[in-house]
């Protein structure tokens, strides 16, 4: 096999997942429907590429949404590191209720980056999470170890040890009269 001659960067590592969302009918007097993230599963093509209902008994229903790519990008290294160092690494799934049919909700994106999930939450999106399986955690850890180095923490000297002229605005104590 010949190597490509162009200088294009390699494709980011990727896994594909399927997301299962559960729907509960009339969970309270104030809600017609409630949705929750049920599972994130590794998708090796066994579910095809179309969403489908797994079960619906009128009160609870489960829907499978296959084919979501989860790509690791160098510029999200800090977000992967923060997810891994949290003590309980998770999948972050952003999902939306259908604007035309409030009885349906679907995932929009799946990420492993704590920072990306934070940006989505800042944009007022719904983001839920579920624990990562050990195999995915190990894959993410290996990639993060090879591609990301956290910035060393810089010790900040207490202001009392800094020359008053160099403390900046408001750093000087008021003079007594």
C-alpha positions in Angstrom: 0.0 0.0 0.0 1.4 3.4 -0.9 1.3 6.3 1.5 -0.7 9.4 0.6 1.5 12.2 -0.7 -0.5 15.1 0.5 0.3 16.8 3.8 -3.3 16.5 5.2 -3.5 15.8 8.9 -4.7 12.3 9.9 -8.4 11.9 10.7 -9.2 12.2 14.4 -9.8 9.0 16.3 -13.5 8.1 16.4 -16.0 5.6 17.8 -19.7 5.4 16.9 -22.4 5.2 19.5 -26.1 4.8 19.8 -28.2 6.7 22.3 -31.3 5.4 24.0 -33.8 8.0 25.3 -36.8 7.0 27.5 -40.1 8.9 27.4 -42.5 8.9 30.3 -46.1 9.9 29.7 -47.7 12.3 32.2 -45.1 11.9 35.0 -46.8 14.7 36.9 -49.8 17.0 36.7 -47.5 19.7 35.2 -45.8 17.7 32.5 -47.3 15.9 29.5 -44.0 14.1 28.7 -40.6 13.7 30.5 -37.5 12.4 28.7 -34.3 10.9 30.2 -31.1 9.6 28.8 -31.1 5.8 29.4 -28.0 4.4 27.7 -25.1 5.2 25.4 -24.0 2.1 23.6 -21.0 1.3 21.3 -22.5 1.2 17.7 -20.7 -1.3 15.4 -23.4 -1.1 12.8 -25.7 -3.6 14.4 -28.6 -1.2 14.7 -28.6 0.2 11.1 -28.7 3.9 10.7 -32.4 4.8 11.4 -33.9 5.6 14.8 -36.4 3.2 16.1 -38.8 2.5 19.0 -37.5 -0.3 21.2 -40.7 -0.5 23.3 -43.8 1.5 24.0 -46.4 0.4 26.6 -48.3 3.7 26.5 -46.8 4.9 29.7 -43.1 4.4 29.0 -41.2 4.2 25.7 -37.6 3.7 24.7 -36.1 5.0 21.5 -32.8 4.0 20.0 -30.8 6.6 17.9 -27.8 5.0 16.2 -24.8 6.3 14.4 -23.4 9.2 16.5 -19.7 9.8 15.9 -17.6 10.6 18.9 -14.3 12.1 17.6 -11.3 13.2 19.7 -9.9 16.5 18.7 -6.5 17.9 19.9 -8.1 21.3 20.7 -10.5 19.6 23.2 -7.6 17.9 25.1 -8.3 19.9 28.2 -12.0 19.0 28.2 -11.1 15.3 28.0 -8.6 15.7 30.7 -11.1 17.4 33.0 -13.7 14.6 32.3 -11.2 11.9 33.1 -9.8 13.7 36.2 -13.3 14.2 37.6 -13.2 10.8 39.3 -16.3 9.6 37.4 -15.8 10.1 33.6 -19.1 10.4 31.5 -20.6 10.6 28.1 -22.2 14.0 27.6 -25.3 13.9 25.4 -27.0 17.0 24.1 -30.6 16.4 23.1 -33.7 18.4 22.1 -37.5 18.0 22.2 -39.0 18.1 18.7 -40.5 21.5 18.1 -43.4 20.1 16.1 -44.1 17.0 18.2 -43.5 17.4 22.0 -43.9 13.7 22.5 -40.5 13.1 20.7 -37.0 14.0 21.7 -33.8 13.1 20.0 -30.0 13.4 20.7 -28.1 15.9 18.7 -24.5 15.3 19.7 -22.4 13.1 21.9 -19.0 14.3 23.3 -16.5 13.3 25.9 -15.2 16.9 26.4 -16.2 18.6 29.7 -15.5 22.0 28.0 -17.7 21.3 25.0 -20.5 20.1 27.3 -20.1 23.4 29.3 -20.4 25.5 26.1 -23.6 23.6 25.2 -25.0 24.2 28.7 -24.0 27.9 28.4 -26.0 28.0 25.2 -29.1 26.8 27.1 -29.1 23.3 25.6 -30.1 20.2 27.4 -27.1 18.1 28.3 -27.3 14.9 30.3 -24.6 12.4 31.1 -24.0 8.7 31.8 -21.0 6.9 33.1 -18.3 5.8 30.6 -17.7 2.1 30.3 -14.2 1.0 31.3 -13.1 0.2 27.7 -14.0 3.7 26.5 -12.4 5.3 29.5 -9.2 3.5 28.8 -9.3 4.5 25.1 -9.9 8.2 26.1 -7.2 8.0 28.7 -4.6 6.6 26.3 -5.4 9.3 23.7 -5.3 12.1 26.3 -2.0 10.9 27.8 -0.5 10.9 24.3 -1.9 14.2 23.1 -2.5 16.6 26.0 -0.3 18.1 28.7 -2.0 20.2 31.4 -0.5 23.6 32.0 1.6 23.6 35.1 0.0 25.5 37.9 1.7 28.8 38.7 2.2 29.7 42.3 0.8 33.1 43.0 2.7 35.0 45.6 0.6 36.6 48.3 0.2 40.4 47.8 1.9 41.1 51.1 5.2 39.8 49.6 4.9 42.0 46.5 6.3 45.5 46.4 3.4 47.9 46.9 4.3 49.8 43.8 3.8 46.6 41.8 0.5 45.4 43.3 -1.6 47.2 40.8 -4.8 49.2 41.3 -6.3 49.0 44.7 -3.3 47.1 46.1 -2.1 50.0 48.3 -3.4 50.3 51.8 -5.1 53.6 52.6 -2.8 56.0 54.5 -3.7 57.1 58.0 -4.0 60.8 58.8 
